[in-house]
Amino acid sequence: MAEDTRDTNVSRRGAMLGMAAAGGAAMMAGAPARAASTDEERLKGGARAIPELAPHWQGLDLREILSRPAAYMSVSQVKSLYEPWGVQAAERHWERGSLPATVRVAEAARAAGNFVSFNWIGYPVYRPDHPKNDFDAAQYASWTAAATQTPEQAAADNDLADELRALVQPGDNEFSEVALQSAWFGTPLPLELTRKRVQTIVLTGIHLDWCIEGNARIARDNGYLPIVIGDACGCVRPDQEAAAMDRINAFFAPVISSEEFVRLVS
């Protein structure tokens, strides 16, 4: 907490702009989306951890699937993870690329025209009033037991990251998960998707091996076509991301890069 927040935020945003520019240059140069070539590279996480599409997805026309009535879901991309004073700041996601990748995805989805539902979904770690069983009470209490935030910071911990707040438009949905790892229980999401006859769901967010995997699984079980944007997500540690992407890609949903997504919806 003694860190100079102002200087950190300036360097963070500069680094993100640099990453976004590098991604745009690669796209203009026609660089294909591809898996990293070595296990060592994949353990660095982010775009390097994205696997090749599983054989059963390779025959799909993802461009056509992404042209159907679609929903975008950003899960837990909040200040808790993207500000140096957040409860989960030790993960340092502002240095790891998921935020600029998410901006690319959200902007491309908005421009595509067939995305009929935008959902900005928080994940509060302060849960004193949430319904809970014995397991929940023990787990939720552990998340903030060592927190040193001011009351103002604690109140803002679940606010949407500034870079994403700038993308929210009238008619978008903003709510928080109330279940352990799912946006489908106790929220407006199921009715929103049904009313708008959504078929395809694009997911970005944190944590990849928790809320993103959980929501992708439930989407499949409810008959939707989820697609996970690997570099717009993150685990607690970068070296956990390759295994999470492999598991999701093998069983539940195609995992692609933000650059590939932009190419497919353009």
C-alpha positions as CSV (number, residue, x, y, z in Angstrom):
1,M,0.0,0.0,0.0
2,A,3.0,2.3,0.3
3,E,3.4,2.1,-3.4
4,D,2.8,5.4,-5.3
5,T,-0.6,4.6,-6.9
6,R,-0.4,7.6,-9.3
7,D,2.9,6.6,-10.8
8,T,1.8,2.9,-10.9
9,N,-1.4,3.8,-12.8
10,V,0.5,5.9,-15.3
11,S,3.0,3.2,-16.0
12,R,0.2,0.6,-16.1
13,R,-1.8,2.4,-18.7
14,G,1.4,3.1,-20.8
15,A,2.2,-0.5,-20.8
16,M,-1.3,-1.5,-21.8
17,L,-1.3,1.0,-24.7
18,G,2.0,-0.5,-25.8
19,M,0.6,-4.0,-25.7
20,A,-2.5,-3.0,-27.6
21,A,-0.4,-1.3,-30.3
22,A,1.7,-4.4,-30.6
23,G,-1.4,-6.5,-31.0
24,G,-2.8,-4.2,-33.7
25,A,0.5,-4.2,-35.6
26,A,0.5,-8.0,-35.6
27,M,-3.0,-8.1,-36.9
28,M,-2.3,-5.6,-39.7
29,A,0.8,-7.7,-40.7
30,G,-1.5,-10.7,-41.0
31,A,0.1,-12.7,-38.2
32,P,-2.1,-15.8,-37.7
33,A,-3.5,-16.8,-34.3
34,R,-1.5,-19.8,-33.1
35,A,-0.5,-21.7,-30.1
36,A,2.9,-21.1,-28.5
37,S,5.4,-23.6,-29.7
38,T,6.9,-24.8,-26.4
39,D,5.6,-25.7,-23.0
40,E,8.1,-23.2,-21.5
41,E,6.5,-20.4,-23.5
42,R,3.0,-21.5,-22.6
43,L,3.7,-21.3,-18.9
44,K,4.2,-17.6,-19.3
45,G,0.5,-17.3,-19.8
46,G,-1.7,-14.9,-21.7
47,A,-1.8,-15.3,-25.5
48,R,1.2,-17.7,-25.4
49,A,-0.9,-20.2,-23.4
50,I,-3.7,-20.5,-26.0
51,P,-3.8,-24.0,-27.4
52,E,-4.6,-25.1,-30.9
53,L,-8.3,-25.7,-31.3
54,A,-9.3,-29.2,-30.2
55,P,-9.9,-31.5,-33.2
56,H,-13.6,-31.6,-32.6
57,W,-13.8,-27.8,-32.9
58,Q,-11.7,-27.6,-36.1
59,G,-14.5,-28.4,-38.5
60,L,-16.7,-25.6,-37.1
61,D,-17.3,-22.4,-38.9
62,L,-16.6,-20.1,-36.0
63,R,-17.1,-17.0,-38.2
64,E,-20.7,-18.2,-38.8
65,I,-21.3,-19.1,-35.2
66,L,-20.0,-15.6,-34.1
67,S,-22.5,-14.0,-36.6
68,R,-25.5,-15.4,-34.8
69,P,-27.4,-13.5,-32.1
70,A,-24.7,-13.2,-29.4
71,A,-24.0,-12.1,-25.9
72,Y,-20.8,-10.7,-24.5
73,M,-19.9,-11.4,-20.8
74,S,-17.1,-9.7,-19.0
75,V,-16.7,-11.4,-15.6
76,S,-14.9,-10.0,-12.5
77,Q,-12.8,-7.4,-14.5
78,V,-13.0,-5.1,-11.6
79,K,-10.7,-2.8,-9.6
80,S,-10.0,-5.5,-7.1
81,L,-7.8,-7.1,-9.7
82,Y,-6.7,-4.1,-11.8
83,E,-5.8,-1.4,-9.3
84,P,-2.7,-1.6,-7.0
85,W,-5.0,-1.0,-3.9
86,G,-7.4,-3.8,-4.8
87,V,-7.8,-6.8,-2.4
88,Q,-6.5,-9.1,-5.2
89,A,-3.8,-6.7,-6.4
90,A,-1.0,-9.2,-5.6
91,E,-1.9,-10.9,-8.9
92,R,-0.9,-7.8,-10.8
93,H,-3.3,-8.3,-13.7
94,W,-2.7,-4.8,-14.9
95,E,0.7,-6.0,-16.1
96,R,-0.6,-9.2,-17.8
97,G,-2.5,-8.2,-20.9
98,S,-6.0,-9.2,-20.2
99,L,-7.4,-5.7,-20.0
100,P,-6.2,-4.4,-23.4
101,A,-7.3,-7.7,-25.0
102,T,-10.7,-7.3,-23.4
103,V,-11.0,-3.8,-24.8
104,R,-10.3,-5.2,-28.3
105,V,-12.9,-7.8,-27.9
106,A,-15.6,-5.5,-26.5
107,E,-15.1,-2.9,-29.2
108,A,-15.1,-5.5,-32.0
109,A,-18.3,-7.1,-30.6
110,R,-20.0,-3.8,-30.4
111,A,-19.1,-3.0,-34.0
112,A,-20.2,-6.4,-35.3
113,G,-23.9,-5.5,-34.9
114,N,-25.2,-9.0,-34.0
115,F,-24.2,-8.8,-30.3
116,V,-27.6,-8.2,-28.7
117,S,-26.5,-8.4,-25.1
118,F,-23.6,-6.9,-23.2
119,N,-23.1,-8.0,-19.6
120,W,-20.6,-6.5,-17.2
121,I,-20.5,-8.8,-14.3
122,G,-18.8,-8.1,-11.0
123,Y,-17.5,-10.4,-8.3
124,P,-17.6,-8.9,-4.8
125,V,-15.1,-10.4,-2.4
126,Y,-16.7,-8.5,0.5
127,R,-19.9,-10.6,1.1
128,P,-21.2,-9.9,4.6
129,D,-24.8,-10.0,3.5
130,H,-24.7,-12.8,0.9
131,P,-26.7,-16.0,1.6
132,K,-24.2,-18.6,2.6
133,N,-23.8,-22.1,4.0
134,D,-20.9,-23.2,6.3
135,F,-18.5,-23.7,3.4
136,D,-19.4,-20.3,1.9
137,A,-19.0,-18.5,5.2
138,A,-15.5,-20.0,5.8
139,Q,-14.3,-19.3,2.3
140,Y,-15.8,-15.8,1.9
141,A,-14.3,-14.7,5.2
142,S,-10.8,-15.8,4.1
143,W,-10.8,-13.5,1.1
144,T,-10.7,-10.3,3.0
145,A,-9.2,-11.4,6.4
146,A,-5.9,-9.7,5.7
147,A,-7.3,-6.7,3.8
148,T,-5.8,-3.3,4.6
149,Q,-8.1,-1.2,2.4
150,T,-9.6,2.1,3.5
151,P,-13.4,2.1,3.7
152,E,-13.5,4.0,0.4
153,Q,-11.3,1.5,-1.4
154,A,-13.3,-1.4,0.0
155,A,-16.5,0.2,-1.4
156,A,-14.9,0.6,-4.8
157,D,-13.2,-2.8,-4.9
158,N,-15.9,-4.4,-7.1
159,D,-16.3,-1.4,-9.4
160,L,-15.6,-2.1,-13.1
161,A,-12.1,-1.2,-14.3
162,D,-11.9,2.3,-15.7
163,E,-10.9,1.1,-19.2
164,L,-14.0,-1.0,-19.3
165,R,-16.3,1.5,-17.6
166,A,-15.6,3.7,-20.6
167,L,-17.1,1.1,-22.9
168,V,-20.4,0.6,-21.1
169,Q,-23.5,1.9,-23.0
170,P,-27.1,2.5,-22.1
171,G,-29.0,-0.9,-22.3
172,D,-26.0,-2.9,-21.1
173,N,-26.4,-5.0,-18.0
174,E,-24.4,-4.5,-14.9
175,F,-24.7,-6.9,-12.0
176,S,-22.5,-9.1,-9.7
177,E,-22.3,-12.8,-9.3
178,V,-23.9,-14.0,-6.1
179,A,-23.0,-17.7,-6.4
180,L,-19.5,-19.1,-5.9
181,Q,-18.5,-19.2,-9.5
182,S,-21.5,-18.6,-11.7
183,A,-23.4,-15.6,-13.2
184,W,-26.5,-17.8,-13.8
185,F,-28.0,-18.1,-10.3
186,G,-29.8,-15.2,-8.7
187,T,-29.1,-12.7,-11.5
188,P,-30.9,-11.4,-14.6
189,L,-28.7,-13.3,-17.0
190,P,-30.8,-16.3,-17.8
191,L,-33.9,-14.2,-18.6
192,E,-31.8,-11.7,-20.6
193,L,-30.4,-14.4,-22.8
194,T,-33.8,-16.1,-23.3
195,R,-35.6,-12.9,-24.2
196,K,-33.0,-11.9,-26.7
197,R,-32.8,-15.4,-28.2
198,V,-29.0,-15.5,-27.8
199,Q,-27.2,-18.5,-29.2
200,T,-23.5,-17.6,-28.9
201,I,-21.8,-16.3,-25.7
202,V,-18.3,-14.7,-25.7
203,L,-16.5,-14.7,-22.4
204,T,-13.7,-12.7,-21.0
205,G,-12.6,-12.2,-17.4
206,I,-11.0,-13.5,-14.3
207,H,-10.4,-16.0,-13.0
208,L,-10.1,-18.3,-16.0
209,D,-10.1,-21.5,-14.0
210,W,-13.0,-20.5,-11.8
211,C,-15.7,-18.0,-13.0
212,I,-14.8,-18.3,-16.7
213,E,-14.7,-22.1,-16.7
214,G,-17.7,-22.4,-14.5
215,N,-19.8,-20.1,-16.7
216,A,-18.6,-21.8,-19.9
217,R,-19.7,-25.2,-18.5
218,I,-23.1,-23.9,-17.5
219,A,-23.6,-22.2,-20.9
220,R,-22.9,-25.5,-22.6
221,D,-25.3,-27.3,-20.3
222,N,-28.0,-24.7,-21.1
223,G,-27.6,-25.2,-24.9
224,Y,-25.5,-22.1,-25.7
225,L,-22.3,-21.9,-27.7
226,P,-19.7,-20.4,-25.5
227,I,-16.4,-19.1,-26.8
228,V,-13.6,-18.1,-24.4
229,I,-11.1,-15.4,-25.3
230,G,-7.9,-16.8,-23.8
231,D,-5.7,-13.7,-23.6
232,A,-8.6,-11.6,-22.2
233,C,-8.7,-13.9,-19.2
234,G,-6.3,-14.8,-16.4
235,C,-5.7,-17.2,-13.5
236,V,-4.1,-16.3,-10.2
237,R,-0.7,-17.1,-11.7
238,P,0.3,-17.0,-15.3
239,D,1.7,-20.6,-15.2
240,Q,-1.8,-21.9,-14.3
241,E,-3.4,-20.5,-17.5
242,A,-2.2,-23.1,-20.0
243,A,-3.7,-26.0,-18.1
244,A,-7.0,-24.1,-17.6
245,M,-7.2,-23.3,-21.4
246,D,-6.4,-26.9,-22.3
247,R,-9.2,-28.2,-20.1
248,I,-11.8,-25.7,-21.3
249,N,-10.8,-26.1,-25.0
250,A,-10.8,-29.9,-24.7
251,F,-14.3,-30.3,-23.1
252,F,-16.4,-27.2,-22.9
253,A,-15.7,-24.4,-25.4
254,P,-13.3,-23.3,-28.1
255,V,-10.5,-21.0,-26.7
256,I,-9.3,-18.4,-29.2
257,S,-7.2,-15.2,-29.0
258,S,-8.6,-11.7,-29.0
259,E,-6.9,-11.1,-32.4
260,E,-8.6,-14.2,-33.9
261,F,-11.9,-13.0,-32.5
262,V,-11.5,-9.6,-34.1
263,R,-10.6,-11.2,-37.4
264,L,-13.7,-13.5,-37.2
265,V,-16.2,-10.8,-36.5
266,S,-14.7,-8.2,-38.8
